Amino acid sequence: MSHENYRTVIQTLHECMTACNHCYNSCLKEENVVMMVECIRLDLECADICGYLEQALERGTPFVPELAQVCAAICENFGNECKKHDHDHCQKCADACLKCADECKKLVV
């Protein structure tokens, strides 16, 4: 399937990756960084898998369902973790991650 067929999910993956990277950088600047350790760790995990899946879809990977399932699980897990923090960047990141998880789930057959 052409990467054009994945335009919406590719855009959503990119937005999630960007939100995770922003959240990561913002968490490092928070007063209590120790409290943000799990959030920071998951920011990196989520940004990496979203970036990888975005590239894989653009290349026409034959592993769409498998990669999408992993990405959905990571995004959902991280979205729920990020929701626990009151910071604006965490809330925006949670929204982006949960939206991405929903889009990825559509690719799992």
C-alpha positions as CSV (number, residue, x, y, z in Angstrom):
1,M,0.0,0.0,0.0
2,S,1.3,3.4,-0.9
3,H,2.3,5.8,1.9
4,E,-0.3,8.2,0.5
5,N,-2.9,5.9,2.0
6,Y,-1.4,6.5,5.4
7,R,-1.4,10.3,5.2
8,T,-3.6,10.8,8.2
9,V,-1.7,8.4,10.5
10,I,1.7,9.7,9.3
11,Q,0.6,13.2,10.2
12,T,-0.7,12.0,13.6
13,L,2.5,10.1,14.3
14,H,4.6,13.2,13.5
15,E,2.4,15.4,15.7
16,C,2.8,12.9,18.6
17,M,6.5,12.6,18.1
18,T,6.8,16.4,18.2
19,A,4.6,16.7,21.3
20,C,6.7,14.0,23.1
21,N,9.9,15.8,22.2
22,H,8.5,19.1,23.5
23,C,7.2,17.4,26.7
24,Y,10.6,15.8,27.2
25,N,12.4,19.1,27.0
26,S,9.8,20.8,29.2
27,C,10.0,18.1,31.8
28,L,13.7,18.6,32.1
29,K,13.1,22.2,33.1
30,E,10.5,21.4,35.8
31,E,11.4,22.2,39.4
32,N,11.0,18.6,40.5
33,V,12.7,16.7,37.7
34,V,12.9,13.5,39.9
35,M,9.1,13.4,39.9
36,M,9.2,13.6,36.1
37,V,11.7,10.7,35.5
38,E,9.1,8.2,34.2
39,C,7.4,10.8,32.1
40,I,10.8,11.7,30.5
41,R,11.7,8.1,29.9
42,L,8.4,7.4,28.2
43,D,8.6,10.6,26.2
44,L,11.7,9.2,24.6
45,E,10.2,5.8,24.0
46,C,7.1,7.3,22.4
47,A,8.9,9.8,20.2
48,D,11.2,7.0,19.0
49,I,8.5,4.6,18.0
50,C,6.3,7.3,16.4
51,G,9.3,8.5,14.4
52,Y,10.2,4.9,13.4
53,L,6.6,4.0,12.3
54,E,6.3,7.3,10.4
55,Q,9.4,6.4,8.4
56,A,8.4,2.8,8.0
57,L,5.0,3.8,6.6
58,E,6.7,6.2,4.1
59,R,9.0,3.3,3.0
60,G,6.1,1.0,2.5
61,T,6.9,-1.5,5.3
62,P,5.1,-4.9,5.1
63,F,4.9,-4.9,8.9
64,V,2.2,-2.3,9.3
65,P,-0.1,-4.2,11.7
66,E,2.7,-5.4,13.9
67,L,4.4,-2.0,14.2
68,A,1.1,-0.2,14.6
69,Q,0.2,-2.5,17.5
70,V,3.4,-1.8,19.3
71,C,3.1,1.9,18.7
72,A,-0.5,2.0,19.9
73,A,0.5,0.3,23.1
74,I,3.4,2.6,23.8
75,C,1.4,5.7,22.9
76,E,-1.6,4.7,25.1
77,N,0.6,3.8,28.0
78,F,2.5,7.1,27.8
79,G,-0.7,9.1,27.2
80,N,-2.1,7.7,30.5
81,E,1.2,8.4,32.3
82,C,1.4,12.0,31.0
83,K,-2.3,12.6,32.0
84,K,-1.1,12.2,35.7
85,H,0.8,15.4,35.5
86,D,-0.8,18.8,35.7
87,H,1.7,20.6,33.5
88,D,0.2,22.0,30.3
89,H,2.9,20.3,28.1
90,C,2.0,17.0,29.7
91,Q,-1.7,17.4,29.1
92,K,-1.1,18.4,25.4
93,C,1.3,15.4,25.0
94,A,-1.3,13.1,26.6
95,D,-3.9,14.2,24.1
96,A,-1.5,13.7,21.1
97,C,-0.4,10.3,22.4
98,L,-4.0,9.0,22.9
99,K,-5.0,10.3,19.5
100,C,-2.0,8.6,18.0
101,A,-2.9,5.3,19.8
102,D,-6.4,5.5,18.3
103,E,-5.0,6.0,14.8
104,C,-2.5,3.2,15.1
105,K,-5.2,0.8,16.4
106,K,-7.0,1.3,13.1
107,L,-4.0,-0.2,11.3
108,V,-4.0,-3.4,13.4
109,V,-5.9,-6.1,11.5
